[in-house]
Amino acid sequence: MRSYSASPVMGQMMNQPLLISSIIEYAAKHFGNSEIVSRRVEGDLHRYTYRDLHTRSRQMANVLKGLGVQMGDRVATLAWNGYRHMELYYAVSGSGAVLHTINPRLHPE
């Protein structure tokens, strides 16, 4: 019979909280050279890695902090579904603010 040891934190299954920031940190650490490809509004392809995404998201989080965005604040975005929006997703959510994506094509009701 196999014996399982208890988690280092009493009664919890994980050693750390599951956060948006930990997801991109994991991707950068384990898949840092994997390529992310998105089509820009201009029509060309944008290519970079998970490591690049992580770096740029941290930079944007620092910019938001410099602008006075604090934990729990809401940040609305109006952006195409591409690399810039993905950077904002990790920057805003990873810094503890709440990301609200605006879709102007939705009907008011």
N, CA and C atoms as an extended XYZ file, in Angstrom:
327
Properties=species:S:1:pos:R:3:atomname:S:1:resname:S:1:resid:I:1 pbc="F F F"
N         0.841       -1.171        0.000 N   MET     1
C         0.000        0.000        0.000 CA  MET     1
C         0.888        1.237        0.000 C   MET     1
N         0.533        2.189       -0.825 N   ARG     2
C         1.306        3.413       -0.958 CA  ARG     2
C         0.871        4.431        0.090 C   ARG     2
N         1.833        5.097        0.664 N   SER     3
C         1.557        6.124        1.666 CA  SER     3
C         1.776        7.502        1.039 C   SER     3
N         0.857        8.401        1.274 N   TYR     4
C         0.966        9.764        0.765 CA  TYR     4
C         1.246       10.705        1.918 C   TYR     4
N         2.230       11.567        1.738 N   SER     5
C         2.548       12.518        2.799 CA  SER     5
C         1.640       13.735        2.689 C   SER     5
N         1.449       14.376        3.813 N   ALA     6
C         0.613       15.574        3.861 CA  ALA     6
C         1.313       16.734        3.161 C   ALA     6
N         0.514       17.638        2.650 N   SER     7
C         1.042       18.850        2.024 CA  SER     7
C         1.745       19.686        3.079 C   SER     7
N         2.779       20.456        2.688 N   PRO     8
C         3.486       21.299        3.643 CA  PRO     8
C         2.577       22.297        4.354 C   PRO     8
N         1.498       22.706        3.718 N   VAL     9
C         0.542       23.605        4.355 CA  VAL     9
C        -0.625       22.753        4.820 C   VAL     9
N        -0.898       22.780        6.098 N   MET    10
C        -1.909       21.904        6.695 CA  MET    10
C        -3.255       21.974        5.965 C   MET    10
N        -3.698       20.837        5.474 N   GLY    11
C        -5.012       20.717        4.891 CA  GLY    11
C        -5.175       21.273        3.493 C   GLY    11
N        -4.130       21.773        2.883 N   GLN    12
C        -4.245       22.329        1.538 CA  GLN    12
C        -3.545       21.427        0.536 C   GLN    12
N        -4.052       21.421       -0.673 N   MET    13
C        -3.487       20.564       -1.705 CA  MET    13
C        -2.316       21.208       -2.428 C   MET    13
N        -2.194       22.544       -2.326 N   MET    14
C        -1.156       23.247       -3.076 CA  MET    14
C        -0.232       23.988       -2.119 C   MET    14
N         0.997       24.215       -2.561 N   ASN    15
C         1.967       24.948       -1.756 CA  ASN    15
C         1.832       26.455       -1.910 C   ASN    15
N         1.103       26.885       -2.913 N   GLN    16
C         0.940       28.311       -3.156 CA  GLN    16
C        -0.453       28.546       -3.708 C   GLN    16
N        -0.965       29.775       -3.575 N   PRO    17
C        -2.291       30.055       -4.128 CA  PRO    17
C        -2.264       30.022       -5.649 C   PRO    17
N        -3.381       29.661       -6.246 N   LEU    18
C        -3.500       29.627       -7.702 CA  LEU    18
C        -3.862       31.029       -8.172 C   LEU    18
N        -2.899       31.724       -8.731 N   LEU    19
C        -3.066       33.097       -9.179 CA  LEU    19
C        -2.810       33.210      -10.677 C   LEU    19
N        -3.390       34.223      -11.306 N   ILE    20
C        -3.121       34.484      -12.725 CA  ILE    20
C        -1.624       34.672      -12.943 C   ILE    20
N        -0.981       35.406      -12.039 N   SER    21
C         0.454       35.667      -12.191 CA  SER    21
C         1.269       34.377      -12.140 C   SER    21
N         0.823       33.397      -11.355 N   SER    22
C         1.578       32.143      -11.279 CA  SER    22
C         1.440       31.329      -12.564 C   SER    22
N         0.357       31.525      -13.293 N   ILE    23
C         0.170       30.798      -14.554 CA  ILE    23
C         1.197       31.257      -15.589 C   ILE    23
N         1.364       32.572      -15.743 N   ILE    24
C         2.319       33.060      -16.739 CA  ILE    24
C         3.751       32.830      -16.267 C   ILE    24
N         3.997       32.884      -14.971 N   GLU    25
C         5.338       32.573      -14.454 CA  GLU    25
C         5.701       31.124      -14.782 C   GLU    25
N         4.753       30.215      -14.606 N   TYR    26
C         4.978       28.805      -14.919 CA  TYR    26
C         5.268       28.629      -16.410 C   TYR    26
N         4.465       29.296      -17.244 N   ALA    27
C         4.672       29.185      -18.697 CA  ALA    27
C         6.041       29.720      -19.093 C   ALA    27
N         6.436       30.846      -18.518 N   ALA    28
C         7.745       31.434      -18.845 CA  ALA    28
C         8.881       30.528      -18.386 C   ALA    28
N         8.709       29.913      -17.231 N   LYS    29
C         9.765       29.054      -16.684 CA  LYS    29
C         9.901       27.742      -17.458 C   LYS    29
N         8.776       27.100      -17.764 N   HIS    30
C         8.816       25.760      -18.353 CA  HIS    30
C         8.674       25.742      -19.880 C   HIS    30
N         8.087       26.801      -20.440 N   PHE    31
C         7.870       26.854      -21.889 CA  PHE    31
C         8.317       28.199      -22.442 C   PHE    31
N         9.317       28.794      -21.812 N   GLY    32
C         9.761       30.145      -22.137 CA  GLY    32
C        10.103       30.387      -23.588 C   GLY    32
N        10.624       29.392      -24.269 N   ASN    33
C        11.014       29.568      -25.673 CA  ASN    33
C         9.906       29.200      -26.652 C   ASN    33
N         8.764       28.717      -26.138 N   SER    34
C         7.645       28.380      -27.022 CA  SER    34
C         7.063       29.647      -27.626 C   SER    34
N         6.727       29.551      -28.891 N   GLU    35
C         6.288       30.726      -29.626 CA  GLU    35
C         4.780       30.954      -29.512 C   GLU    35
N         4.421       32.217      -29.390 N   ILE    36
C         3.026       32.657      -29.419 CA  ILE    36
C         2.880       33.453      -30.713 C   ILE    36
N         1.885       33.096      -31.507 N   VAL    37
C         1.680       33.776      -32.786 CA  VAL    37
C         0.277       34.368      -32.789 C   VAL    37
N         0.176       35.650      -33.126 N   SER    38
C        -1.143       36.273      -33.275 CA  SER    38
C        -1.129       37.188      -34.491 C   SER    38
N        -2.304       37.363      -35.061 N   ARG    39
C        -2.421       38.253      -36.215 CA  ARG    39
C        -2.782       39.644      -35.711 C   ARG    39
N        -2.016       40.613      -36.161 N   ARG    40
C        -2.260       41.999      -35.761 CA  ARG    40
C        -3.361       42.608      -36.617 C   ARG    40
N        -3.947       43.693      -36.133 N   VAL    41
C        -4.987       44.403      -36.883 CA  VAL    41
C        -4.456       44.834      -38.244 C   VAL    41
N        -3.174       45.167      -38.281 N   GLU    42
C        -2.547       45.596      -39.539 CA  GLU    42
C        -2.440       44.468      -40.558 C   GLU    42
N        -2.675       43.229      -40.143 N   GLY    43
C        -2.689       42.094      -41.059 CA  GLY    43
C        -1.488       41.172      -40.972 C   GLY    43
N        -0.374       41.661      -40.429 N   ASP    44
C         0.812       40.808      -40.335 CA  ASP    44
C         0.753       39.953      -39.069 C   ASP    44
N         1.682       39.015      -38.976 N   LEU    45
C         1.759       38.142      -37.805 CA  LEU    45
C         2.753       38.702      -36.796 C   LEU    45
N         2.405       38.575      -35.545 N   HIS    46
C         3.317       38.959      -34.463 CA  HIS    46
C         3.745       37.667      -33.778 C   HIS    46
N         5.050       37.522      -33.574 N   ARG    47
C         5.599       36.320      -32.951 CA  ARG    47
C         6.483       36.709      -31.782 C   ARG    47
N         6.261       36.044      -30.665 N   TYR    48
C         7.184       36.148      -29.543 CA  TYR    48
C         6.977       34.969      -28.628 C   TYR    48
N         7.686       34.928      -27.516 N   THR    49
C         7.677       33.744      -26.653 CA  THR    49
C         6.919       34.013      -25.361 C   THR    49
N         6.671       32.936      -24.616 N   TYR    50
C         6.051       33.078      -23.299 CA  TYR    50
C         6.949       33.879      -22.362 C   TYR    50
N         8.253       33.765      -22.531 N   ARG    51
C         9.181       34.560      -21.711 CA  ARG    51
C         8.997       36.044      -22.022 C   ARG    51
N         8.859       36.375      -23.307 N   ASP    52
C         8.614       37.760      -23.704 CA  ASP    52
C         7.277       38.266      -23.145 C   ASP    52
N         6.259       37.437      -23.229 N   LEU    53
C         4.941       37.799      -22.695 CA  LEU    53
C         5.034       38.096      -21.205 C   LEU    53
N         5.725       37.257      -20.484 N   HIS    54
C         5.888       37.442      -19.047 CA  HIS    54
C         6.597       38.760      -18.744 C   HIS    54
N         7.668       39.032      -19.455 N   THR    55
C         8.426       40.270      -19.252 CA  THR    55
C         7.563       41.494      -19.541 C   THR    55
N         6.881       41.493      -20.684 N   ARG    56
C         6.067       42.650      -21.058 CA  ARG    56
C         4.870       42.828      -20.124 C   ARG    56
N         4.302       41.738      -19.648 N   SER    57
C         3.183       41.834      -18.705 CA  SER    57
C         3.635       42.446      -17.383 C   SER    57
N         4.810       42.063      -16.919 N   ARG    58
C         5.347       42.667      -15.682 CA  ARG    58
C         5.617       44.145      -15.882 C   ARG    58
N         6.144       44.510      -17.047 N   GLN    59
C         6.384       45.927      -17.334 CA  GLN    59
C         5.074       46.710      -17.314 C   GLN    59
N         4.036       46.158      -17.924 N   MET    60
C         2.742       46.841      -17.946 CA  MET    60
C         2.149       46.919      -16.543 C   MET    60
N         2.320       45.888      -15.743 N   ALA    61
C         1.835       45.924      -14.358 CA  ALA    61
C         2.512       47.059      -13.594 C   ALA    61
N         3.796       47.261      -13.839 N   ASN    62
C         4.511       48.367      -13.197 CA  ASN    62
C         4.008       49.726      -13.678 C   ASN    62
N         3.672       49.830      -14.960 N   VAL    63
C         3.106       51.068      -15.489 CA  VAL    63
C         1.764       51.353      -14.814 C   VAL    63
N         0.924       50.329      -14.714 N   LEU    64
C        -0.379       50.498      -14.064 CA  LEU    64
C        -0.213       50.947      -12.612 C   LEU    64
N         0.741       50.348      -11.926 N   LYS    65
C         1.019       50.746      -10.537 CA  LYS    65
C         1.436       52.213      -10.491 C   LYS    65
N         2.286       52.626      -11.420 N   GLY    66
C         2.722       54.009      -11.498 CA  GLY    66
C         1.581       54.975      -11.776 C   GLY    66
N         0.542       54.479      -12.452 N   LEU    67
C        -0.632       55.296      -12.740 CA  LEU    67
C        -1.615       55.310      -11.568 C   LEU    67
N        -1.288       54.566      -10.521 N   GLY    68
C        -2.148       54.563       -9.333 CA  GLY    68
C        -3.157       53.439       -9.265 C   GLY    68
N        -3.095       52.476      -10.186 N   VAL    69
C        -4.014       51.338      -10.137 CA  VAL    69
C        -3.639       50.459       -8.952 C   VAL    69
N        -4.632       50.174       -8.111 N   GLN    70
C        -4.391       49.394       -6.895 CA  GLN    70
C        -5.189       48.101       -6.922 C   GLN    70
N        -4.878       47.223       -5.958 N   MET    71
C        -5.572       45.947       -5.841 CA  MET    71
C        -7.082       46.191       -5.730 C   MET    71
N        -7.836       45.483       -6.544 N   GLY    72
C        -9.290       45.591       -6.519 CA  GLY    72
C        -9.851       46.646       -7.457 C   GLY    72
N        -9.013       47.546       -7.971 N   ASP    73
C        -9.488       48.534       -8.939 CA  ASP    73
C        -9.917       47.821      -10.212 C   ASP    73
N       -10.822       48.444      -10.939 N   ARG    74
C       -11.279       47.882      -12.209 CA  ARG    74
C       -10.585       48.604      -13.358 C   ARG    74
N       -10.110       47.821      -14.317 N   VAL    75
C        -9.463       48.360      -15.508 CA  VAL    75
C       -10.215       47.805      -16.715 C   VAL    75
N       -10.779       48.706      -17.513 N   ALA    76
C       -11.515       48.295      -18.708 CA  ALA    76
C       -10.582       48.312      -19.908 C   ALA    76
N       -10.763       47.357      -20.791 N   THR    77
C        -9.968       47.310      -22.012 CA  THR    77
C       -10.892       47.223      -23.216 C   THR    77
N       -10.465       47.879      -24.258 N   LEU    78
C       -11.132       47.800      -25.545 CA  LEU    78
C       -10.016       47.471      -26.529 C   LEU    78
N        -9.834       46.192      -26.789 N   ALA    79
C        -8.688       45.763      -27.584 CA  ALA    79
C        -9.066       44.542      -28.414 C   ALA    79
N        -8.379       44.396      -29.539 N   TRP    80
C        -8.554       43.205      -30.352 CA  TRP    80
C        -7.954       42.012      -29.624 C   TRP    80
N        -8.396       40.833      -29.990 N   ASN    81
C        -7.929       39.610      -29.366 CA  ASN    81
C        -6.570       39.238      -29.942 C   ASN    81
N        -5.512       39.852      -29.411 N   GLY    82
C        -4.162       39.607      -29.891 CA  GLY    82
C        -3.164       39.686      -28.753 C   GLY    82
N        -1.908       39.800      -29.107 N   TYR    83
C        -0.860       39.745      -28.091 CA  TYR    83
C        -0.931       40.914      -27.118 C   TYR    83
N        -1.315       42.083      -27.576 N   ARG    84
C        -1.397       43.235      -26.667 CA  ARG    84
C        -2.467       43.023      -25.606 C   ARG    84
N        -3.589       42.462      -26.015 N   HIS    85
C        -4.659       42.214      -25.056 CA  HIS    85
C        -4.267       41.114      -24.078 C   HIS    85
N        -3.547       40.126      -24.550 N   MET    86
C        -3.086       39.064      -23.657 CA  MET    86
C        -2.115       39.627      -22.616 C   MET    86
N        -1.259       40.544      -23.028 N   GLU    87
C        -0.350       41.193      -22.078 CA  GLU    87
C        -1.145       41.950      -21.010 C   GLU    87
N        -2.184       42.664      -21.437 N   LEU    88
C        -3.025       43.374      -20.479 CA  LEU    88
C        -3.735       42.414      -19.535 C   LEU    88
N        -4.188       41.280      -20.062 N   TYR    89
C        -4.874       40.284      -19.234 CA  TYR    89
C        -3.981       39.869      -18.062 C   TYR    89
N        -2.735       39.529      -18.347 N   TYR    90
C        -1.825       39.107      -17.283 CA  TYR    90
C        -1.351       40.271      -16.429 C   TYR    90
N        -1.170       41.450      -17.013 N   ALA    91
C        -0.701       42.612      -16.254 CA  ALA    91
C        -1.751       43.080      -15.257 C   ALA    91
N        -2.981       43.247      -15.713 N   VAL    92
C        -4.046       43.756      -14.850 CA  VAL    92
C        -4.421       42.722      -13.794 C   VAL    92
N        -4.762       41.526      -14.244 N   SER    93
C        -5.184       40.483      -13.305 CA  SER    93
C        -4.053       40.070      -12.378 C   SER    93
N        -2.846       39.988      -12.919 N   GLY    94
C        -1.699       39.590      -12.115 CA  GLY    94
C        -1.316       40.609      -11.065 C   GLY    94
N        -1.699       41.863      -11.260 N   SER    95
C        -1.375       42.894      -10.269 CA  SER    95
C        -2.465       43.041       -9.217 C   SER    95
N        -3.525       42.249       -9.329 N   GLY    96
C        -4.578       42.273       -8.325 CA  GLY    96
C        -5.762       43.146       -8.671 C   GLY    96
N        -5.710       43.798       -9.828 N   ALA    97
C        -6.852       44.588      -10.284 CA  ALA    97
C        -7.810       43.659      -11.038 C   ALA    97
N        -8.963       44.190      -11.378 N   VAL    98
C        -9.984       43.405      -12.068 CA  VAL    98
C       -10.056       43.874      -13.514 C   VAL    98
N        -9.887       42.944      -14.438 N   LEU    99
C        -9.933       43.267      -15.863 CA  LEU    99
C       -11.365       43.163      -16.363 C   LEU    99
N       -11.832       44.213      -17.008 N   HIS   100
C       -13.166       44.228      -17.600 CA  HIS   100
C       -13.002       44.458      -19.091 C   HIS   100
N       -13.265       43.430      -19.873 N   THR   101
C       -13.136       43.562      -21.320 CA  THR   101
C       -14.443       44.105      -21.886 C   THR   101
N       -14.336       45.167      -22.643 N   ILE   102
C       -15.510       45.820      -23.220 CA  ILE   102
C       -15.705       45.307      -24.643 C   ILE   102
N       -16.929       44.911      -24.966 N   ASN   103
C       -17.258       44.460      -26.300 CA  ASN   103
C       -18.339       45.394      -26.860 C   ASN   103
N       -17.945       46.355      -27.690 N   PRO   104
C       -18.925       47.325      -28.193 CA  PRO   104
C       -19.941       46.710      -29.169 C   PRO   104
N       -19.737       45.478      -29.588 N   ARG   105
C       -20.669       44.846      -30.515 CA  ARG   105
C       -21.845       44.201      -29.812 C   ARG   105
N       -21.829       44.140      -28.482 N   LEU   106
C       -22.959       43.565      -27.749 CA  LEU   106
C       -24.121       44.534      -27.746 C   LEU   106
N       -25.319       43.999      -27.756 N   HIS   107
C       -26.513       44.833      -27.687 CA  HIS   107
C       -26.662       45.401      -26.270 C   HIS   107
N       -27.174       46.599      -26.117 N   PRO   108
C       -27.295       47.226      -24.789 CA  PRO   108
C       -28.041       46.369      -23.772 C   PRO   108
N       -29.070       45.669      -24.195 N   GLU   109
C       -29.808       44.845      -23.237 CA  GLU   109
C       -29.027       43.607      -22.881 C   GLU   109
